[in-house]
Amino acid sequence: MTILAIDTSNYVLGVALLEDNQVLGEYITNLKKNHSVRIMPAIQTLMKDCERVPADLTKIVVAKGPGSYTGVRIGVTVAKTLAWTLNIPLVGISSLEILAAGTGRYLDGYVSPIFDARRGQVYTALYQYQNGNLTAVKKDQLVMLADWAEDLKEMDKPILFVGNDLSIHQAKIDEILGKKTIFSSITEHNPRPAELAWLGQDKPGEDLHSFVPNYIRLAEAEAKWLEAKGKILNG
């Protein structure tokens, strides 16, 4: 089995090839650049360096959000197109789950990945490894960071926070949770596409036609458009 993993859900762009439980290669950048221009060259470079061709691929695994609306859309669109063209399965994985998978494997506690959502809000969730399997203790959600930290006071084990946006919220987390908290190293903030491939390797393929990103909330422009459309229809 040769799996191509694609993650463009935030500033980090990541692609990886996983084959027969071996990571053949990864490409990761954390830059404020246009993913739509860079994602296909990144895939092509990785495939060439690993001496693989599209016909070798047996599954596509993509980060389906939450995150940047445009970023998530780009990754999902590319993944769906490749899966459709090659007639191979497509699997979507939570963008938050990828971060948790890479940092919580040897932790006796919980992992809370953080993506900033502006105005004091974050995309987050709570994960824990149980019997070697990553489990969602609290589902992916959009929440005020202060409310989230207060909610985590009830947890009975340390909580590891991870993510490139952690510096924005670290002081508030520390203020509310104190000694319960562990903050990951900067070298762990980028989600690894190899972890994405690993999370999706045993999951069944999803229906390509109905597969959509998980934005958690609508983009502001979409919400305003739907609101305006509703007013027009209702007279």
N, CA, C and O of each residue as an XYZ file, in Angstrom:
940
protein
N       0.838     -1.199      0.000
C       0.000      0.000      0.000
C       0.873      1.248      0.000
O       1.772      1.379      0.831
N       0.615      2.158     -0.921
C       1.349      3.417     -1.017
C       0.367      4.566     -0.846
O      -0.513      4.772     -1.683
N       0.523      5.314      0.244
C      -0.434      6.364      0.603
C       0.196      7.738      0.405
O       1.319      7.994      0.838
N      -0.549      8.609     -0.257
C      -0.156     10.006     -0.369
C      -1.003     10.819      0.602
O      -2.232     10.774      0.551
N      -0.339     11.566      1.488
C      -1.045     12.423      2.448
C      -0.859     13.879      2.050
O       0.223     14.287      1.629
N      -1.933     14.660      2.189
C      -1.937     16.069      1.779
C      -2.540     16.918      2.889
O      -3.643     16.642      3.361
N      -1.813     17.951      3.305
C      -2.329     18.875      4.322
C      -1.995     20.310      3.917
O      -0.830     20.706      3.896
N      -3.037     21.081      3.596
C      -2.882     22.511      3.322
C      -3.884     23.303      4.163
O      -4.288     24.402      3.783
N      -4.276     22.748      5.294
C      -5.389     23.335      6.048
C      -5.010     24.591      6.824
O      -5.892     25.316      7.285
N      -3.706     24.866      6.977
C      -3.248     26.096      7.624
C      -2.022     26.616      6.864
O      -1.811     26.234      5.713
N      -1.220     27.470      7.480
C      -0.022     27.965      6.803
C       0.923     26.823      6.439
O       1.634     26.889      5.436
N       0.924     25.784      7.257
C       1.785     24.634      6.964
C       1.277     23.890      5.737
O       0.099     23.544      5.647
N       2.172     23.652      4.806
C       1.880     22.792      3.666
C       2.693     21.522      3.858
O       3.911     21.568      4.029
N       2.003     20.385      3.828
C       2.701     19.125      4.042
C       2.202     18.024      3.134
O       0.996     17.866      2.946
N       3.119     17.268      2.574
C       2.776     16.070      1.805
C       3.722     14.958      2.231
O       4.868     15.214      2.601
N       3.249     13.748      2.178
C       4.071     12.604      2.588
C       3.687     11.368      1.805
O       2.570     11.249      1.303
N       4.623     10.462      1.712
C       4.373      9.136      1.145
C       4.668      8.088      2.210
O       5.759      8.046      2.778
N       3.676      7.247      2.467
C       3.815      6.142      3.408
C       3.595      4.847      2.638
O       2.570      4.676      1.977
N       4.555      3.941      2.726
C       4.445      2.690      1.971
C       4.814      1.511      2.849
O       5.933      1.420      3.355
N       3.864      0.614      3.023
C       4.107     -0.607      3.801
C       4.755     -0.296      5.150
O       5.782     -0.869      5.514
N       4.131      0.624      5.876
C       4.575      1.015      7.222
C       5.955      1.664      7.241
O       6.648      1.624      8.258
N       6.344      2.247      6.144
C       7.603      2.989      6.087
C       7.338      4.366      5.488
O       6.679      4.491      4.456
N       7.864      5.403      6.154
C       7.756      6.758      5.617
C       8.813      6.930      4.536
O      10.009      6.987      4.824
N       8.359      7.013      3.290
C       9.304      7.175      2.187
C       9.825      8.604      2.107
O      10.987      8.835      1.771
N       8.951      9.560      2.420
C       9.386     10.942      2.331
C       8.327     11.905      2.819
O       7.138     11.589      2.821
N       8.768     13.090      3.235
C       7.876     14.162      3.672
C       8.388     15.489      3.137
O       9.592     15.708      2.996
N       7.437     16.366      2.842
C       7.774     17.741      2.478
C       6.909     18.655      3.329
O       5.683     18.554      3.289
N       7.531     19.552      4.107
C       6.799     20.431      5.015
C       7.373     21.843      4.937
O       8.586     22.036      5.007
N       6.483     22.830      4.791
C       6.890     24.224      4.935
C       5.846     24.936      5.799
O       4.688     24.525      5.858
N       6.272     26.001      6.462
C       5.366     26.821      7.271
C       5.536     28.268      6.823
O       6.220     29.061      7.470
N       4.899     28.593      5.699
C       5.085     29.880      5.046
C       3.745     30.483      4.646
O       2.800     29.762      4.326
N       3.671     31.803      4.665
C       2.451     32.497      4.230
C       2.499     32.660      2.713
O       2.646     33.766      2.191
N       2.372     31.535      2.027
C       2.391     31.536      0.570
C       1.181     30.777      0.047
O       0.535     30.016      0.768
N       0.898     31.005     -1.221
C      -0.294     30.457     -1.845
C      -0.177     28.941     -2.034
O       0.627     28.472     -2.839
N      -0.976     28.188     -1.295
C      -0.933     26.724     -1.412
C      -1.382     26.246     -2.795
O      -0.905     25.222     -3.284
N      -2.290     26.981     -3.417
C      -2.814     26.534     -4.712
C      -1.727     26.491     -5.774
O      -1.797     25.690     -6.706
N      -0.729     27.344     -5.640
C       0.380     27.383     -6.587
C       1.438     26.325     -6.249
O       2.114     25.821     -7.146
N       1.583     25.992     -4.979
C       2.718     25.192     -4.513
C       2.406     23.712     -4.274
O       3.323     22.890     -4.243
N       1.130     23.360     -4.104
C       0.827     21.998     -3.664
C       1.175     20.946     -4.724
O       1.776     19.924     -4.392
N       0.810     21.175     -5.992
C       1.111     20.163     -7.012
C       2.613     20.021     -7.272
O       3.093     18.894     -7.397
N       3.378     21.125     -7.358
C       4.842     20.952     -7.474
C       5.443     20.212     -6.289
O       6.392     19.444     -6.451
N       4.891     20.440     -5.085
C       5.398     19.726     -3.906
C       5.145     18.224     -4.037
O       6.020     17.412     -3.738
N       3.950     17.865     -4.483
C       3.618     16.451     -4.678
C       4.510     15.837     -5.754
O       5.039     14.738     -5.582
N       4.671     16.553     -6.857
C       5.489     16.045     -7.955
C       6.943     15.845     -7.528
O       7.569     14.849     -7.891
N       7.475     16.786     -6.762
C       8.863     16.673     -6.290
C       9.028     15.476     -5.363
O       9.987     14.712     -5.475
N       8.069     15.327     -4.440
C       8.133     14.203     -3.502
C       8.052     12.873     -4.240
O       8.830     11.960     -3.962
N       7.115     12.759     -5.183
C       6.953     11.515     -5.930
C       8.218     11.200     -6.733
O       8.652     10.049     -6.785
N       8.801     12.214     -7.352
C      10.010     12.006     -8.159
C      11.176     11.573     -7.284
O      11.900     10.635     -7.615
N      11.353     12.274     -6.149
C      12.470     11.935     -5.263
C      12.331     10.534     -4.683
O      13.328      9.853     -4.442
N      11.090     10.105     -4.460
C      10.844      8.771     -3.892
C      10.711      7.705     -4.982
O      10.463      6.534     -4.694
N      10.877      8.124     -6.224
C      10.822      7.212     -7.378
C       9.492      6.459     -7.431
O       9.439      5.239     -7.587
N       8.427      7.240     -7.293
C       7.073      6.696     -7.408
C       6.308      7.491     -8.454
O       6.577      8.670     -8.684
N       5.347      6.816     -9.085
C       4.490      7.472    -10.077
C       3.051      7.379     -9.595
O       2.746      6.552     -8.736
N       2.152      8.214    -10.131
C       0.764      8.199     -9.658
C       0.109      6.818     -9.653
O      -0.696      6.517     -8.771
N       0.446      5.992    -10.618
C      -0.152      4.648    -10.691
C       0.229      3.780     -9.498
O      -0.436      2.779     -9.226
N       1.284      4.147     -8.786
C       1.700      3.375     -7.610
C       0.817      3.650     -6.397
O       0.772      2.845     -5.466
N       0.120      4.775     -6.401
C      -0.670      5.176     -5.234
C      -1.894      4.290     -5.056
O      -2.558      3.927     -6.027
N      -2.186      3.945     -3.807
C      -3.348      3.104     -3.516
C      -4.376      3.811     -2.627
O      -5.487      3.312     -2.450
N      -4.011      4.970     -2.069
C      -4.960      5.718     -1.228
C      -4.470      7.158     -1.084
O      -3.269      7.425     -1.071
N      -5.418      8.067     -0.977
C      -5.137      9.470     -0.675
C      -5.730      9.790      0.688
O      -6.888      9.468      0.953
N      -4.949     10.420      1.549
C      -5.443     10.855      2.859
C      -5.241     12.365      2.952
O      -4.146     12.868      2.698
N      -6.297     13.079      3.316
C      -6.234     14.541      3.318
C      -6.697     15.113      4.654
O      -7.587     14.567      5.307
N      -6.074     16.222      5.046
C      -6.524     16.964      6.225
C      -7.786     17.733      5.827
O      -7.741     18.576      4.932
N      -8.900     17.448      6.486
C     -10.189     17.985      6.045
C     -10.663     19.200      6.842
O     -11.801     19.642      6.681
N      -9.789     19.746      7.706
C     -10.181     20.890      8.520
C     -10.456     20.447      9.943
O     -10.479     19.256     10.250
N     -10.663     21.432     10.803
C     -10.815     22.863     10.558
C      -9.480     23.541     10.270
O      -8.414     22.933     10.361
N      -9.578     24.827      9.919
C      -8.393     25.607      9.623
C      -8.752     26.764      8.725
O      -9.859     27.297      8.796
N      -7.816     27.153      7.877
C      -8.069     28.209      6.902
C      -9.080     27.707      5.871
O      -8.917     26.622      5.313
N     -10.121     28.497      5.623
C     -11.148     28.054      4.671
C     -10.552     27.786      3.300
O     -10.813     26.746      2.696
N      -9.747     28.729      2.807
C      -9.139     28.558      1.494
C      -8.163     27.395      1.497
O      -8.153     26.592      0.564
N      -7.345     27.297      2.533
C      -6.374     26.220      2.620
C      -7.019     24.853      2.638
O      -6.590     23.946      1.924
N      -8.050     24.702      3.453
C      -8.750     23.415      3.533
C      -9.356     23.054      2.181
O      -9.270     21.908      1.739
N      -9.961     24.031      1.537
C     -10.591     23.781      0.231
C      -9.574     23.312     -0.798
O      -9.845     22.394     -1.572
N      -8.401     23.943     -0.806
C      -7.368     23.577     -1.781
C      -6.945     22.126     -1.594
O      -6.903     21.361     -2.558
N      -6.634     21.745     -0.364
C      -6.191     20.381     -0.103
C      -7.242     19.345     -0.447
O      -6.940     18.321     -1.060
N      -8.483     19.614     -0.048
C      -9.573     18.671     -0.317
C      -9.836     18.554     -1.818
O     -10.070     17.458     -2.328
N      -9.797     19.679     -2.519
C     -10.042     19.651     -3.965
C      -8.977     18.841     -4.687
O      -9.295     18.024     -5.552
N      -7.717     19.062     -4.340
C      -6.628     18.314     -4.964
C      -6.749     16.823     -4.637
O      -6.572     15.974     -5.511
N      -7.049     16.513     -3.380
C      -7.164     15.112     -2.963
C      -8.311     14.407     -3.678
O      -8.162     13.275     -4.140
N      -9.460     15.083     -3.766
C     -10.614     14.477     -4.451
C     -10.315     14.256     -5.928
O     -10.669     13.223     -6.495
N      -9.664     15.230     -6.541
C      -9.339     15.113     -7.969
C      -8.392     13.947     -8.230
O      -8.588     13.178     -9.171
N      -7.369     13.821     -7.393
C      -6.421     12.717     -7.560
C      -7.094     11.363     -7.323
O      -6.886     10.415     -8.081
N      -7.905     11.285     -6.260
C      -8.575     10.019     -5.948
C      -9.529      9.610     -7.070
O      -9.618      8.437     -7.432
N     -10.242     10.602     -7.612
C     -11.181     10.326     -8.709
C     -10.425      9.889     -9.971
O     -10.801      8.913    -10.621
N      -9.373     10.610    -10.304
C      -8.609     10.319    -11.519
C      -7.944      8.952    -11.455
O      -7.925      8.211    -12.438
N      -7.395      8.626    -10.274
C      -6.678      7.360    -10.114
C      -7.577      6.210     -9.690
O      -7.148      5.058     -9.638
N      -8.842      6.539     -9.385
C      -9.816      5.528     -8.945
C      -9.327      4.774     -7.708
O      -9.337      3.544     -7.657
N      -8.897      5.562     -6.708
C      -8.434      4.984     -5.441
C      -9.181      5.640     -4.288
O      -9.761      6.710     -4.472
N      -9.183      5.031     -3.106
C      -9.948      5.558     -1.973
C      -9.401      6.890     -1.470
O      -8.209      7.182     -1.568
N     -10.324      7.688     -0.927
C      -9.988      8.953     -0.274
C     -10.456      8.908      1.166
O     -11.582      8.498      1.449
N      -9.591      9.330      2.076
C      -9.926      9.377      3.503
C      -9.635     10.783      4.029
O      -8.596     11.362      3.715
N     -10.547     11.326      4.823
C     -10.342     12.623      5.447
C     -10.079     12.478      6.938
O     -10.733     11.685      7.616
N      -9.127     13.240      7.442
C      -8.740     13.218      8.851
C      -8.795     14.637      9.402
O      -8.438     15.586      8.704
N      -9.233     14.789     10.636
C      -9.258     16.093     11.284
C      -7.865     16.709     11.315
O      -6.890     16.045     11.668
N      -7.781     17.982     10.942
C      -6.495     18.684     10.979
C      -5.957     18.791     12.402
O      -4.744     18.795     12.611
N      -6.854     18.876     13.373
C      -6.452     18.919     14.778
C      -5.907     17.572     15.238
O      -4.952     17.507     16.012
N      -6.520     16.509     14.756
C      -6.103     15.161     15.153
C      -4.666     14.873     14.731
O      -3.945     14.154     15.424
N      -4.250     15.431     13.599
C      -2.884     15.204     13.116
C      -1.867     15.730     14.116
O      -0.874     15.064     14.410
N      -2.117     16.934     14.642
C      -1.218     17.522     15.635
C      -1.173     16.682     16.904
O      -0.104     16.452     17.470
N      -2.329     16.231     17.342
C      -2.400     15.433     18.566
C      -1.669     14.107     18.399
O      -1.009     13.632     19.324
N      -1.790     13.518     17.220
C      -1.148     12.222     16.971
C       0.363     12.318     17.080
O       1.019     11.394     17.561
N       0.909     13.431     16.637
C       2.358     13.558     16.604
C       2.998     13.874     17.932
O       4.213     13.734     18.079
N       2.201     14.305     18.920
C       2.789     14.739     20.190
C       2.333     13.945     21.403
O       3.002     13.965     22.436
N       1.214     13.251     21.300
C       0.653     12.626     22.499
C       0.884     11.144     22.660
O       0.372     10.536     23.600
N       1.643     10.555     21.764
C       1.769      9.091     21.748
C       2.375      8.521     23.029
O       2.009      7.419     23.439
N       3.280      9.239     23.660
C       3.962      8.716     24.846
C       3.640      9.537     26.089
O       4.390      9.528     27.066
N       2.532     10.235     26.041
C       2.127     11.097     27.145
C       1.020     10.443     27.964
O       0.030      9.967     27.410
N       1.190     10.422     29.283
C       0.125      9.957     30.171
C      -0.742     11.163     30.527
O      -0.667     11.709     31.628
N      -1.551     11.549     29.575
C      -2.384     12.730     29.758
C      -3.149     13.025     28.482
O      -3.428     12.125     27.691
N      -3.486     14.295     28.286
C      -4.318     14.709     27.162
C      -3.548     15.672     26.266
O      -2.557     16.276     26.677
N      -4.030     15.799     25.030
C      -3.439     16.746     24.086
C      -4.532     17.658     23.552
O      -5.587     17.200     23.115
N      -4.260     18.958     23.597
C      -5.186     19.945     23.042
C      -4.470     20.729     21.940
O      -3.727     21.665     22.235
N      -4.685     20.359     20.677
C      -4.117     21.132     19.571
C      -4.874     22.448     19.430
O      -6.082     22.507     19.660
N      -4.156     23.498     19.050
C      -4.745     24.836     18.994
C      -4.506     25.473     17.626
O      -3.371     25.547     17.156
N      -5.596     25.935     16.988
C      -5.510     26.817     15.821
C      -6.217     28.113     16.191
O      -7.362     28.077     16.642
N      -5.575     29.233     16.014
C      -6.215     30.512     16.324
C      -7.351     30.793     15.343
O      -7.217     30.568     14.140
N      -8.477     31.290     15.876
C      -9.635     31.625     15.041
C     -10.042     33.089     15.203
O     -11.130     33.486     14.785
N      -9.160     33.892     15.813
C      -9.326     35.334     15.969
C     -10.403     35.675     17.015
O     -11.262     34.863     17.359
N     -10.304     36.913     17.495
C     -11.241     37.456     18.485
C     -11.312     36.586     19.746
O     -12.378     36.441     20.344
N     -10.178     36.011     20.145
C     -10.137     35.196     21.349
C     -10.633     33.778     21.177
O     -10.714     33.026     22.148
N     -10.970     33.399     19.937
C     -11.491     32.066     19.666
C     -10.379     31.137     19.153
O      -9.378     31.586     18.596
N     -10.587     29.839     19.359
C      -9.670     28.836     18.827
C     -10.455     27.648     18.289
O     -11.553     27.343     18.754
N      -9.869     26.991     17.304
C     -10.301     25.650     16.931
C      -9.486     24.710     17.797
O      -8.261     24.811     17.848
N     -10.153     23.809     18.467
C      -9.425     22.895     19.337
C     -10.234     21.629     19.577
O     -11.363     21.491     19.107
N      -9.635     20.719     20.312
C     -10.268     19.463     20.705
C      -9.401     18.883     21.812
O      -8.368     19.453     22.164
N      -9.819     17.762     22.352
C      -9.010     17.092     23.372
C      -8.870     15.629     22.991
O      -9.858     14.925     22.785
N      -7.615     15.185     22.902
C      -7.326     13.816     22.483
C      -6.504     13.099     23.546
O      -5.840     13.719     24.377
N      -6.571     11.774     23.491
C      -5.791     10.944     24.410
C      -5.518      9.602     23.747
O      -6.385      9.035     23.083
N      -4.300      9.104     23.936
C      -4.003      7.749     23.473
C      -4.522      6.742     24.487
O      -4.209      6.825     25.675
N      -5.317      5.790     24.010
C      -5.845      4.727     24.857
C      -5.561      3.393     24.179
O      -6.054      3.124     23.083
N      -4.767      2.566     24.840
C      -4.372      1.269     24.291
C      -3.742      1.413     22.902
O      -3.977      0.606     22.003
N      -2.948      2.453     22.762
C      -2.237      2.666     21.511
C      -3.021      3.361     20.423
O      -2.489      3.614     19.342
N      -4.292      3.678     20.691
C      -5.136      4.323     19.688
C      -5.485      5.751     20.115
O      -5.810      5.993     21.277
N      -5.416      6.684     19.182
C      -5.757      8.064     19.483
C      -7.268      8.220     19.543
O      -7.976      7.872     18.598
N      -7.755      8.748     20.662
C      -9.191      8.863     20.901
C      -9.565     10.319     21.172
O      -8.846     11.028     21.877
N     -10.685     10.758     20.614
C     -11.182     12.107     20.875
C     -11.975     12.103     22.180
O     -13.031     11.475     22.266
N     -11.473     12.798     23.186
C     -12.162     12.919     24.466
C     -13.199     14.040     24.395
O     -14.298     13.919     24.936
N     -12.837     15.120     23.726
C     -13.758     16.226     23.437
C     -13.627     16.539     21.959
O     -12.511     16.713     21.468
N     -14.729     16.616     21.241
C     -14.719     16.727     19.783
C     -14.167     18.066     19.303
O     -14.087     19.030     20.065
N     -13.787     18.109     18.021
C     -13.319     19.340     17.388
C     -14.386     20.408     17.522
O     -15.570     20.147     17.306
N     -13.962     21.618     17.880
C     -14.939     22.682     18.106
C     -14.300     24.056     17.966
O     -13.079     24.211     17.996
N     -15.170     25.041     17.812
C     -14.783     26.448     17.825
C     -15.260     27.022     19.147
O     -16.447     26.945     19.463
N     -14.337     27.605     19.932
C     -14.690     28.008     21.296
C     -13.795     29.177     21.718
O     -12.686     29.338     21.208
N     -14.289     29.982     22.649
C     -13.437     31.005     23.232
C     -12.331     30.322     24.026
O     -12.597     29.399     24.795
N     -11.098     30.768     23.846
C      -9.977     30.123     24.515
C     -10.143     30.120     26.025
O      -9.853     29.112     26.670
N     -10.602     31.216     26.600
C     -10.773     31.298     28.055
C     -11.800     30.276     28.532
O     -11.603     29.641     29.568
N     -12.896     30.110     27.785
C     -13.924     29.130     28.159
C     -13.373     27.707     28.058
O     -13.671     26.854     28.894
N     -12.574     27.467     27.036
C     -11.977     26.141     26.850
C     -11.047     25.794     28.012
O     -11.096     24.686     28.546
N     -10.210     26.736     28.395
C      -9.278     26.507     29.503
C     -10.031     26.247     30.805
O      -9.641     25.382     31.589
N     -11.094     26.986     31.031
C     -11.905     26.772     32.235
C     -12.526     25.373     32.218
O     -12.594     24.702     33.248
N     -12.973     24.945     31.044
C     -13.588     23.625     30.900
C     -12.590     22.510     31.200
O     -12.970     21.453     31.704
N     -11.329     22.741     30.896
C     -10.307     21.711     31.080
C      -9.834     21.585     32.528
O      -9.062     20.683     32.852
N     -10.284     22.467     33.382
C      -9.906     22.365     34.795
C     -10.350     21.046     35.414
O      -9.752     20.580     36.384
N     -11.388     20.447     34.860
C     -11.940     19.208     35.412
C     -11.102     17.983     35.072
O     -11.285     16.932     35.686
N     -10.185     18.089     34.109
C      -9.435     16.924     33.666
C      -8.474     16.460     34.761
O      -7.934     17.260     35.525
N      -8.280     15.138     34.810
C      -7.540     14.528     35.919
C      -6.067     14.272     35.607
O      -5.344     13.726     36.440
N      -5.618     14.662     34.409
C      -4.228     14.435     34.030
C      -3.678     15.684     33.338
O      -4.450     16.556     32.939
N      -2.353     15.779     33.194
C      -1.757     16.940     32.517
C      -2.277     17.083     31.089
O      -2.692     16.107     30.464
N      -2.247     18.307     30.589
C      -2.731     18.605     29.241
C      -1.610     19.257     28.449
O      -1.080     20.295     28.844
N      -1.257     18.649     27.344
C      -0.235     19.180     26.454
C      -0.910     20.032     25.385
O      -1.810     19.565     24.687
N      -0.475     21.278     25.262
C      -0.980     22.172     24.218
C       0.050     22.269     23.109
O       1.249     22.373     23.366
N      -0.434     22.235     21.860
C       0.475     22.222     20.729
C      -0.134     22.998     19.571
O      -1.352     23.015     19.397
N       0.719     23.640     18.780
C       0.253     24.339     17.588
C       1.039     25.607     17.344
O       1.557     26.213     18.282
N       1.129     26.009     16.097
C       1.885     27.197     15.739
C       1.280     28.483     16.286
O       1.972     29.497     16.386
N       0.004     28.455     16.641
C      -0.660     29.639     17.195
C      -0.634     29.653     18.724
O      -1.266     30.504     19.350
N       0.084     28.725     19.312
C       0.081     28.585     20.769
C       0.573     29.855     21.473
O       0.066     30.210     22.537
N       1.549     30.531     20.886
C       2.113     31.717     21.539
C       1.075     32.813     21.761
O       1.201     33.614     22.687
N       0.052     32.847     20.915
C      -1.002     33.858     21.047
C      -1.800     33.649     22.331
O      -2.268     34.613     22.937
N      -1.953     32.404     22.742
C      -2.865     32.063     23.834
C      -2.169     31.464     25.055
O      -2.824     31.160     26.052
N      -0.865     31.294     24.987
C      -0.153     30.569     26.044
C      -0.295     31.231     27.412
O      -0.484     30.538     28.412
N      -0.207     32.545     27.470
C      -0.291     33.245     28.760
C      -1.643     33.016     29.422
O      -1.711     32.781     30.629
N      -2.722     33.084     28.642
C      -4.069     32.878     29.195
C      -4.252     31.433     29.656
O      -4.844     31.189     30.707
N      -3.753     30.480     28.881
C      -3.840     29.066     29.267
C      -3.114     28.836     30.583
O      -3.635     28.178     31.483
N      -1.921     29.378     30.688
C      -1.107     29.214     31.899
C      -1.786     29.868     33.101
O      -1.757     29.336     34.211
N      -2.389     31.016     32.868
C      -3.066     31.737     33.945
C      -4.221     30.927     34.520
O      -4.419     30.910     35.735
N      -4.977     30.262     33.670
C      -6.177     29.542     34.110
C      -5.856     28.130     34.600
O      -6.427     27.673     35.591
N      -4.949     27.440     33.912
C      -4.700     26.026     34.217
C      -3.436     25.773     35.040
O      -3.312     24.727     35.678
N      -2.517     26.706     35.029
C      -1.334     26.582     35.869
C      -0.554     25.308     35.654
O      -0.139     25.002     34.536
N      -0.353     24.558     36.737
C       0.516     23.383     36.709
C      -0.050     22.217     35.903
O       0.660     21.242     35.661
N      -1.307     22.295     35.483
C      -1.879     21.234     34.656
C      -1.288     21.222     33.244
O      -1.403     20.225     32.530
N      -0.662     22.322     32.845
C      -0.293     22.492     31.445
C       1.131     22.041     31.124
O       2.045     22.121     31.945
N       1.272     21.560     29.876
C       2.567     21.303     29.257
C       2.507     21.959     27.890
O       1.517     21.804     27.175
N       3.544     22.685     27.516
C       3.566     23.327     26.213
C       4.620     22.658     25.332
O       5.762     22.460     25.748
N       4.220     22.320     24.126
C       5.130     21.603     23.234
C       6.259     22.506     22.753
O       6.161     23.732     22.808
N       7.315     21.887     22.290
C       8.451     22.597     21.715
C       8.076     23.142     20.345
O       7.170     22.618     19.696
N       8.764     24.188     19.900
C       8.474     24.756     18.583
C       8.705     23.741     17.463
O       8.115     23.862     16.390
N       9.546     22.757     17.700
C       9.816     21.747     16.676
C       8.658     20.766     16.513
O       8.660     19.945     15.596
N       7.673     20.851     17.399
C       6.523     19.948     17.341
C       5.258     20.636     16.865
O       4.212     19.995     16.765
N       5.327     21.949     16.564
C       4.126     22.706     16.216
C       3.596     22.416     14.814
O       2.398     22.558     14.566
N       4.464     22.015     13.904
C       4.012     21.721     12.538
C       3.388     20.329     12.469
O       4.032     19.353     12.856
N       2.148     20.215     11.986
C       1.569     18.881     11.812
C       2.343     18.092     10.772
O       2.647     18.612      9.698
N       2.666     16.843     11.078
C       3.448     16.014     10.158
C       2.530     15.261      9.205
O       1.638     14.546      9.662
N       2.721     15.397      7.901
C       1.889     14.666      6.946
C       2.055     13.156      7.043
O       1.154     12.412      6.655
N       3.202     12.687      7.558
C       3.367     11.243      7.752
C       2.401     10.730      8.816
O       1.890      9.616      8.706
N       2.148     11.544      9.851
C       1.151     11.171     10.859
C      -0.236     11.123     10.224
O      -1.040     10.247     10.545
N      -0.513     12.057      9.329
C      -1.787     12.066      8.609
C      -1.977     10.772      7.830
O      -3.042     10.157      7.879
N      -0.940     10.366      7.115
C      -1.009      9.113      6.357
C      -1.229      7.920      7.276
O      -2.005      7.015      6.967
N      -0.532      7.931      8.415
C      -0.650      6.835      9.378
C      -2.063      6.745      9.954
O      -2.605      5.651     10.112
N      -2.655      7.894     10.265
C      -4.012      7.917     10.820
C      -5.045      7.378      9.827
O      -6.050      6.788     10.222
N      -4.786      7.586      8.547
C      -5.785      7.197      7.550
C      -5.552      5.872      6.875
O      -6.387      5.430      6.086
N      -4.424      5.213      7.164
C      -4.076      4.026      6.377
C      -5.069      2.873      6.524
O      -5.285      2.127      5.569
N      -5.669      2.715      7.693
C      -6.589      1.591      7.901
C      -8.060      1.992      7.834
O      -8.942      1.158      8.040
N      -8.324      3.258      7.547
C      -9.715      3.713      7.486
C     -10.286      3.459      6.091
O      -9.571      3.578      5.096
N     -11.577      3.110      6.016
C     -12.192      2.861      4.702
C     -12.365      4.144      3.915
O     -12.505      5.225      4.488
N     -12.355      4.016      2.606
C     -12.545      5.170      1.741
C     -13.932      5.780      1.900
O     -14.892      5.090      2.241
N     -14.020      7.072      1.650
C     -15.279      7.799      1.784
C     -15.868      8.081      0.401
O     -15.171      7.995     -0.611
N     -17.150      8.415      0.371
C     -17.819      8.708     -0.889
C     -17.280     10.021     -1.459
O     -17.372     11.063     -0.811
N     -16.728      9.972     -2.645
C     -16.088     11.151     -3.229
C     -17.063     12.281     -3.491
O     -16.718     13.453     -3.340
N     -18.277     11.934     -3.882
C     -19.255     12.961     -4.259
C     -19.769     13.734     -3.051
O     -20.047     14.929     -3.150
N     -19.895     13.064     -1.924
C     -20.444     13.732     -0.736
C     -19.364     14.227      0.224
O     -19.673     14.888      1.215
N     -18.107     13.913     -0.061
C     -17.010     14.322      0.826
C     -16.832     15.830      0.780
O     -16.656     16.407     -0.293
N     -16.879     16.469      1.941
C     -16.709     17.922      2.030
C     -15.785     18.254      3.204
O     -15.643     17.454      4.129
N     -15.160     19.429      3.168
C     -14.317     19.843      4.292
C     -15.143     20.036      5.560
O     -16.360     20.214      5.506
N     -14.462     19.996      6.692
C     -15.105     20.298      7.970
C     -14.642     21.677      8.428
O     -13.606     21.817      9.077
N     -15.430     22.691      8.077
C     -15.059     24.053      8.436
C     -15.428     24.388      9.881
O     -14.864     25.315     10.463
N     -16.360     23.650     10.461
C     -16.964     23.891     11.776
C     -17.882     25.108     11.736
O     -18.992     25.064     12.268
N     -17.431     26.188     11.112
C     -18.313     27.347     10.922
C     -18.165     27.819      9.488
O     -17.163     27.535      8.832
N     -19.161     28.539      9.007
C     -19.105     29.097      7.670
C     -18.147     30.273      7.620
O     -17.973     30.987      8.608
N     -17.533     30.468      6.479
C     -16.755     31.680      6.275
C     -17.687     32.876      6.374
O     -18.875     32.771      6.066
N     -17.154     34.008      6.801
C     -17.991     35.193      7.015
C     -18.741     35.588      5.747
O     -19.917     35.943      5.811
N     -18.077     35.529      4.604
C     -18.719     35.903      3.345
C     -19.872     34.961      3.018
O     -20.921     35.396      2.543
N     -19.670     33.647      3.277
C     -20.726     32.671      3.010
C     -21.913     32.875      3.937
O     -23.065     32.771      3.518
N     -21.621     33.168      5.206
C     -22.692     33.396      6.172
C     -23.527     34.609      5.780
O     -24.754     34.572      5.874
N     -22.872     35.687      5.340
C     -23.594     36.895      4.924
C     -24.413     36.637      3.667
O     -25.529     37.139      3.530
N     -23.848     35.844      2.740
C     -24.572     35.518      1.518
C     -25.841     34.720      1.818
O     -26.905     34.999      1.266
N     -25.715     33.722      2.703
C     -26.879     32.919      3.070
C     -27.925     33.747      3.806
O     -29.127     33.558      3.620
N     -27.447     34.677      4.653
C     -28.360     35.547      5.378
C     -29.128     36.443      4.401
O     -30.341     36.618      4.521
N     -28.394     37.008      3.427
C     -29.038     37.864      2.431
C     -30.011     37.073      1.567
O     -31.102     37.548      1.251
N     -29.608     35.864      1.189
C     -30.477     35.012      0.367
C     -31.762     34.677      1.117
O     -32.846     34.662      0.535
N     -31.628     34.406      2.427
C     -32.801     34.093      3.229
C     -33.759     35.262      3.310
O     -34.975     35.076      3.262
N     -33.220     36.472      3.433
C     -34.070     37.667      3.491
C     -34.815     37.872      2.185
O     -35.985     38.253      2.178
N     -34.121     37.615      1.070
C     -34.754     37.777     -0.240
C     -35.886     36.769     -0.403
O     -36.982     37.129     -0.830
N     -35.623     35.499     -0.060
C     -36.635     34.459     -0.203
C     -37.835     34.686      0.718
O     -38.967     34.327      0.393
N     -37.559     35.289      1.872
C     -38.645     35.526      2.825
C     -39.338     36.865      2.602
O     -40.220     37.269      3.360
N     -38.919     37.523      1.561
C     -39.572     38.792      1.216
C     -39.089     39.939      2.055
O     -39.547     41.068      1.879
